[in-house]
Amino acid sequence: MSTPKPIRLLRSFATVGGWTMASRVLGFVRDILIAAYLGAGPVAEAFFVAFRLPNMFRRFFAEGAFNMAFVPMFSKRLEGEGPDAARAFGTEALSALFAALVAFTILAQIVMPWFVYALASGFQADERFDMAVVFSRIVFPYILFISLAALFSGVLNAFGHFAAAAAAPVLLNVIFIGAIIAAAVMRWNVGLALVWAAAFAGIAQLALVWFAARRLGMGLIPKRPRLTPDVKRLISVGIPAALAGGVMQINLLVGTQVASYFDRAISWLSYADRVYQLPLGVVGIAIGVVLLPELSRRFRAGDRAGTANAMNRAAEFTMILTVPASVALVAIPGLIVGVLFERGAFTSADTQATALALAIYALGLPSFVLQKVLQPAYFAREDTRTPLRFAIVSMIVNVALAIGLAPVAGFLAAAIGTTLAGWANTALLWRGVRKLDPDLTIDNRLANRLPRIVIASAIMGVAAWAMTNGLQAVIPGQTIAILALVLPASIVLYFALAIGLGAFLPSDLKQALRRGTDA
């Protein structure tokens, strides 16, 4: 079978990435407002912990487990048996997920103090604990709506419709921003406004993707759950992925626990996380969403060459964007954090601490993105056990580093553990992919271009650092103006270097994004 012509993969990525970029930009507006009104104080920390709880379990139930098992199985029925079979399977899966989530949400309301203690036991020493419990009880039903929305997003992705699912997070940030502004104008409690807004946003996101699915004839409604053979298969495939998701959430829990014993540290880490999540979300998560159904189709068709080509082009495209982003976040983290957050209740000391955490997270950014490229190779084969084993190893690395380095590195131990554990997981996934299929290896084009991407990024990073320091000496304190000069200059320099060094060609981008068909 010949190597496929340029496919719709990167065009679909552009759709998801574009909407994700819009969401992340609005997310920055949201975080700027939170930093201005709450800073890094106790209300901000209580909110971050409260919102982290449903998001942690969402990754466990939906994105981290359910959808990784659901999308390949749904796609198989859609293409092999037709829409009616896919609709029947989707309804069975929705019914089982809905029943499980309702029961879990009710249980969580009862045991919420234990959940908060498990996530941030350091809060127990002051008012943050009771505040976090109240906030968590209000926001926790978000998991019900957003997990159901994730299922409908999986349905849309299987049909090759990515826009509505990618646009749903925009609603979350629009509602958050509206809640903060309303709370400030009406003199309400900003923390309470945020948690109520989260619960309402979950309903809005679910409504958006449900109506989009209904237009495709997939407006599924939950029924009485039944343990059919398909549901049993879904559970058997999903349990290892759920355990893997649980392992990854232990990493998050350990980091939050370590940070909870350092005043304001949870806020610093949360703000740093928001910044590096921009390239991770736009590039890594978007490519992962698009790549899984693509690889599932190719695997079923026996197109090994096409599978290898799709993965190599996805890796190449993500590294072109991710490596320079990582280098920039390491080179000028203080400038970026200062411009985004240093105003109102967010002080210069908060900027310095957040910038340190951001630089450490940024070192792991390429590894987190590569995981999104490598994992679909397993999930497309309904193999969720192998990533589970790798996740357990990375968890052990994270726990050992986060706890072991805390006496020396303080709250930064959590960021160090996350970054090094991310690289460990990526290395294991790559090694496993090569064993999974000898054809799934780095091709000559990627091997040739990757070092050139790194060189172009490194030169750009040094130039960004030098420009920042030079401008700070000439126009001290003008951080917005400095970033407005340094950022576009660095982008232009990187792309000029990348093209000059042969890291990529402009024609590649045009070809990848045009609508095309496979050979």
N, C-alpha and C positions, 0 to 999 in steps of 0.2 A: 504494500500500500504506500503510495507516495505521501511525502510530507504535505500536510494540508496548507492551502493558501491562507492568507490572513483571515481570521475569523471575527465573529462579532464580540469576542471575549472582551477586548479592551474598549470597544465602544460601549458595551454594557457597564464595564468598570467606570467609564467616564460618567455615565448616568448616575450610578450609585455614588461615585466619588464627588460629583458635583453637588448632589443633595446633601451628602455628608459634610462637605465643606460649608454649605449654607448653615447646617445645623451647628457645626463647630464654631463658626463665626458668631452665631447667636448665642452659643454656649459661653463664648468669651464675654459677650455683653452681659449675660447673666452673672458670670463669675466676677466681673468687674463691679457690678452692682452689689453682689454679696460681700465682696471685699470692702467696698466703700462703706456699707451700712453695718456690717458685722465684724469686719476685720478678721483676725485669727483668734477671736475670743471664745468664751464658753458657748454662746448661742450658735456660733458658726460650727464649732466642733460637734455639738449635739446634733445639728442638722446633718452634717456630713456622715456621722455614724448612722443616724436614722435612715437616710437615703441609701446608704451603702447596704443595709440589710436586705431590702427587697431586690436591689440590683445584684447582690451576691447570689441569692437564691434563684433569681431569674436566669442567671448564667448556668446554674445547676439544672433547673427544670427545662428551660427553653433552649437558648442558644448553645449552651455547653453540652447538652445531652439530647433533648427531645428532637430538635431540628436536625442534628447531625445524623440521627437515625431515620427521621421522618422524611427528609428531602429525597434521599436516594430511593426509598421504598415508594414514595408517592410518584416520583418521576418514572419509576419502572412500570407502575400501573397505568400511568397516563399515556406513555408511549407504546406499551405492549398490549394493553387491554382496552384503552380508550377512556374518555372523560367519565363515563358512568362508574366504571370500576374505581377510578381515582377518587370520585366524589364519595363513594361508599366507604372507601378506606379512610378518607379524610374525616368523614363524620364519626367513624369509630374512634379514630385517634383523638379528635376534638372532645368527644364525650368522656373518654378516659382522662384526658388532661384536665378538663374542667372539673370533674369530680375530685381528682387528687388535689387540685389547687384550692378549691373551696374548703376541703377538710383541713389542709395545711394552714390556710389563712386563719381559720377559726382557732386552731391549736396555737398558732403563733401569738394571737392576742392574749391567750391565757398565760403563756410562758415567756412573754416579752422581756421581763426583767432578767431572766437567765440568758436570753439571746444577747441583750446589751452587755451583760457581764462577760459573756464569752468573747465578744468583739472588742470591748474596751473596759477591762476591769479597773484600769487606772482612774476611771471616772468616779468610782465609788467614793473617793475621798472628798468630793465636793458636789456642788449643785448640778454639774453636768449629767450625772447619772439619772436623776429623776426627770430632768428635762429630756434626755435622750429617750427614755422609756415612753413618755407622753408623745413625743414626736414620732417615734417608731410605730406606735399603735395607730396613729392617724395615717401614716404614709404606707404601711405594709400592704393594704389591699391593692396597691399599685402592681404588685407581683401577679395578681390574678389577671388584670387587664393586659399588661404588657406581655405576659407569657402566651396568652391567647392570640395577641397581635403577632407574636413571633411565629406561631403556627400558620396564620394566614399569610404572613410574609413569605414563609417557605412555600406555600401554595403558589403565590404570585411568582416567586423566583423559578419554580419548576416550569411555569408557562413562559419564562423568559421576560416577564414583566417586573422591572426592578424599581420603577420610579416611585410608586405609591409607598412601598415599604421603606425606601430610602428617605422619603419625605416625612414620614411619620415623626421622627425625632425633632423635626423643626417645630412641630406643634408643642412638644414638651417645653422647648426653650422660649417660645413665644408666650406660653401661659406663665412660665416662671417669671419672665421679664415683666409681664403685666401685673402679676401678683406683687412683685417687689415695689414697682412704682405705685400701685394702689395702696400698699401698706405704708409707704413713706408719706403719701399725700394724706391718707386718713389717720396716720399715726397709730397703725395697728402694730402688733408684734410681727416683725419681719420673718422670724423663724417659723411661727405658726402659719403665716401666710404661705410660706414656701412648701410646707408639708401638705397643707390642704390642696395647694396647686398641683403637687405631684399626683395625688390621688385622682383629681379631676383630669389631668393630662393623660393618664392611663386610659381612661374611658374614651377620650378624644382620639388617641392613637389607634385603639381597637376599632373604633367606628370607621376611621379612614381606610384601613386595610380591608375591613369586612366588606365595605361597599365596593371597593376595587375588585375584590374576589367575586362578589355577586355579579358584577358585570361580565365576568368570565364563566358564569354559571356555577360558581363555587361558593355561594352564600351559605355556608354550612351552619347548621344549628345543632347544639348539643342535645343528645337524647340520653335515655337511660344507658349507662355504660355497661358493656358486655365484654367478657374475656374471650373474644374470638381468636382463631388461629393467627390472624394478622396482628391483632393487638398483642398477643403473646410474643410473636416475632419482634414486634416493635419494642416491647419491654426487654426482651433478651438482648437485642442489639443496643438498646438505649442505656441499660444498666451500667455497662463498662464506661460509656461516655459520661453518664451521670456521676459515676465514681471519679472519673478523670476531672470532671467539672468541680466535684467536691474537693479533690486534691488541690486544684488551682485556687479554690476559695480559701483553703487552709493557709496558702501562701499569703493571701490578702489579710486573713484573720491575724496571722502572726505579726505581720507588719503593723497592723493597726494596734494590736496589743502592745507591741514595743513602743510605738509612738504615744500611746495613751498615758505613759508614765513620764512623758516630757511635756511641759506646759506649752501649748500652742502648736505642738508638733504635728498633730493630726491635720490641722488646717494647712500647715506648710506643705506637707506631703500631698494633700488633696489639691491645692492650687498647682503644685508642680506636676501632678498627674494630669490635670486638665490641659496643661500646655503641651506636654508630649503626646497626649491622646489625639491632638489635632492631626499630625501626620499618620499616626497609627490608625485612626478612624478613617481618614480619607483614603489612605492607600491600602493598609493591611486588611482592615475589616471589609472594605469594598471589594477587594480582589478575592477574598475568601468567600464572600456571598456569591459572587459571579462564578468562581471557579468550581465550586462543588457540583452544581447541576451540570456544568460543562463536562467535567471529568466523569460524572456518572453516566452521561450519554455515551461518551467515547469508550468507556470501559465495557459497557454492555454491547457496543458495536464491535468490540475487539480491535479498536483502532489504537494500537500501542504507539505507533509513530506520532499520531495526532495528540495522544495524551502527553507524551514526552515534550512535544513542541509547545503545547499549551502551557505546561508547567514552566518550561524554560523562558518563554516570552513573558509569563506573569512574573517570574523572579526578576528578569531583566528590567521590566517596566517599574516594578516596585523599588528596586535598588536605585534606579536613576533618580527617583524622587525622595527616597528615604535616607540614603547615605548623606547627601548634602544637608538635609534637614537635621539629622543627628549631629553632624559636625557643627552646624550653626548654633544649635542649642548648647553644645559644649563650649563653643568659642565665646558667645556673648549672652549667657543666661541672665546675668544681672540686669542688663539693659532691657531684655525682653520682659522679665518679670516686673521691673520697675515701671515700664510704660503701661503694662496691662493692669497692674493691681495697686501700685503705691499711691494711694489717695485716701482721704477720709480716715477710717479706723485702721488701715493697713499701713504700717510704719516702714521706715528704711531697714530696721532690724528684721522685720518680716521678709522684706525683699531679699536680703542677704541669705537668710536661712532657706527660703524657697528656691533661690537660684542654685545653691549647692545641691539640693535634692534633685532639681531639674537636670543639672549636668550629669549626675549619676544615672538617672533614669534614661537620659538621651543616649548614653553609651550602650544601652540594651535595646534601643529602638529597632535597629535592623533585625535583631533576633526575633522580636515579637512579630514583626511583619513577615519574616520568612516562615514562621510557624503557620501563618494563615495561608501560605502557598503550599507548604508541605502536608498539612493535616488532611486536606481534601483527597490526597492520594490514598489515604487509608479509609476515610469515610465513604468514598465512592465505591469501595469494595465491601462496605458494611463491616469493616474491621475497626472496632472501637476499643478492642482490648490492648492492642499494641501501644496506641497513644496513652492509655491508662498507665501502663508500666513506666513509660518515659516520664509521665507527669509525677508519678510517685518519687522517682529519682530526683527530679527537679525540686519537689517539695522538701525532700530531705536536705538538699543543698541550701534551699532558702531558709529553712528553720535553723540549721546549724549556723549559718552566717548571721542572720538577723539577731538571734539570741546571743551567739558567741561574741559578736562584735559590738553589741550594745554598750558594754562597760567602757569601750575605747572610742567608738564612733558615735555614740549617742543615738539620736533619732535617725541619723543617716544610715545606720546599720540596716534599717528596713529597706531603704532604696538600694543599698549594695546587694543585699540578699535577693531582691527582686531581679536586678539586672543580671547577676551571675547565674541565677537559676534559669533565667530566660535563655541564656546562651547554652547552658547544659541541655535544656530541653530541645533546642534547635539542633544541636549536634547529634543527639540521639535520634530525632526524627529523620534527619538527613541520612544517617547511617542505615536506619531501618528502611527508608525508601529505596536505597540501592539494593538491599536484600530482597525487597518486595518485588522489584522488577528491574532487571539489569538495564533495560532501555531507559528507565527514569534516572538519567544521570545528566550532569552538566554538559551541554553541547559546546562545540567549538566557538560559536558566536558568543555565548554567555561567558565562557572562560576567557575569551579575548577582551571582552568589554568591561568585565567587572573590575579588574585592576585600574583601568583608565577612569572609571567612575570614582574610585577611591582617591586617585591622584588629583583629579579635578576638584573633588570635594575638599581635600586637605589644603590645597592651595587657596581655595575660596575661604576656608575657615581661618587661615592665617591672615588673609587680607581683611576679613570682617573684624577680627580682633584688633588689627593694627589701625583700621579706619575708626573703630569705636574709641580707642584710646587717644588717637590724634584729635578727633573731634571733641572729646570730653575736655581736652586741654585748651581748645580754642573757644568752645561755647559750653562751659561747664553748667550742668544743671538742666540743659535743654534736651532731656532724654527723648521726647517725642520727635523733635526735629532730627536728632542723631539717628534714631531708628528709621525715620522716614528716608534718610539719605543712605544709610548702611544697607538696609534690607534690599531695596531694588538694585543697588550697585552690586551686591553679592550675588543676587539671582542672575543678573546679566553676565557677570564674570564667570559664574559656574557653567552656564549653558554655552558661553563662548569657548571655555576651556574644554568642556565635554565634547563639543562638536569638533574642535580643533584636534583633540587627542583621539578622536574616533570612538568615544564612549557610546555615542549613538548618532544617527543621521536624521535630519529633519524629515526625510522621506519615510523613515520607519514610522514616525508618529502619525503622519498622514495616512499611511497604508493601514495601520492598526486600527485607526478610529473610523475608517470609512465602512459603510455597510457592505458586507460581503458574504459569500457563501463558501462552504468547505468544498474541497475538491472531491 
